[in-house]
Amino acid sequence: TDDGVTTGSPISMLVRNKDQRSKDYEDMVTKYRPSHADATYDAKYGVRAVAGGGRSSARETIGRVAAGAIAKKLLSYYSGVEIIGFVQRVQDIEYEIEDHDALTEDMVEANIVRCPDAAIAEKMIQRIDDIRRSGNSIGGVVEVVARNVPSGWGAPVFDKLEAELAKACMSLPASKGFEIGSGFRGTLLSGYDHNDEFYVDENGRTRTRTNRSGGVQGGISNGENIVVRVAFKPTSTIGREQNTVTREGENTTIRAKGRHDPCVLPRAVPMVESMVALTLADALLQHHAQCELFPRDFLFGQQNAAEVGVVPNRLGKRLDLP
């Protein structure tokens, strides 16, 4: 970049970690942390980065968040896409959002737990603090909404938009589950109750009155808000003694030392936002390359592009020829 503007060459970002405490990991040179990647990394590679956890540490997500910031800007320039995440649940303390269109970043950033509801946020903070004092950890759910995503992004079979979003979000450290729209709760409804009925709004756009589909139908965005939720497990590295084994296969115990989050949820919000942004940016580029070289009606029998003029998309987007 030069003076805040990209020059056309690849963008490179480097973050140096100057606040490390390698001595906190000395016990883990020979001992495996339960539910951590220590044992599986050894099984695959025969060697691992002990201090800090290497690539199994959430520190690696700083690159995703940095790249996600660029993806967010691209999406915003294209169609005003806004991507906002928040902590939806910590253990059994849950916040049910009523209106995704009313959600703002200021609401999310108003407290350290990143929950838009102040009263529920205080309960979450207290629960996390209680768990921290006991040397334990807890998990929960991050919810993300992507607004102003145009209809038509995604693919119908193997590269469905929800499949790409799931893969991206499930690649994050400590992620254990993914939902879009109604998710698993949708299985409790009948088809009649679950279907999102169509209507035509005052601008002639085909819309849905509800959004149980989560903004994606048939693997392709439908122009409604895209709503996803990602479940994160309790942090593996905890300050309580647990049974484990050594690299040599001997039974032993381990108790973690140093700085380890009792709950990853507040830190996970920008991580999930970034993976959603990167996935949608890919979908935008793929859609443009595949479907916007020529208007659809031109491909379906018109003599030339000039006769087409303006091609309406029934879900609201218009293609205006130069």
Buried (B, 14 or more C-beta within 10 A) or exposed (E): EEEEEEEEEEEEEEEEEEEEEEEBBEBBEBBBBBBBBBBEBEEEEEEBEBBBBBEBBBBBBBEBBBBBBBBBBBBBEBEEBBBBBBBBBBBEBBBEBEEBEEBEBEBBEBBEBBBBBEEBBBBBBEBBEEBBEEBBBBBBBBBBBBBBBBBBBBBEEEBBBBBBBBEBBBEBBBBEBBBBBBBEEBEEEEEEEBBBEEEEEEEEBBBBEEBBBBBBBBBBBBBBBBBBBBBBBBBBBBBEEBEBBEEEEEEEEBEBBEEBBBBBBBBBBBBBBBBBBBBBBBBBEBBEEEBEEBBBBBEEEBEEBEEBEEBBBEBBBEBEEE
